[in-house]
Amino acid sequence: MAEWDDEQLTAGFRSMMLLAALVERGGRPAAVSPTVRLSPGEKQYGWLPADVAGDGRRVVVITDQRILVGERQWSLGSLTEVRSEPADCAVTLRMRGRRAPVTLSGPWVPWLGVVLCAELYNAAFPPEKRILPGPRRPARSVDPDLRFQRQRVVVPHPVHRGDRHPGAAV
């Protein structure tokens, strides 16, 4: 990372932490006054300077529908992976139709990573591993004494697809 002011690094990291806490509580990034032309209903969340690996420093704009990096733009729907590295002030983006990832770095990039994850994953950070779609299996109890559940002392965990828990009270 080149020539970033310590105050900017601190402010960017603090903003990331505050936004992450908000998103984890179910909140959303706040819209700001637009600096680019928006589509009807589109909201801009912010803009920031960032170093683009192999392409120098560019202005990055993030909306609820797309990310603009200098003159290039991608819809958020084309993003296939967001790899956030807050400690390195970096985020790597993979997109459909683009062979090489785009890596951004700078003091406000960790905040950008949280905005992207909020939009794509409804979480502050990317999921640890890919979740492949497939049939869900009902949860199994690991409690060897289901008697407490039958007596309604312990409320059973909800089970997907309406399957009944083996020890659920009738």
Disulfide bonds with the S-S distance in Angstrom:
none
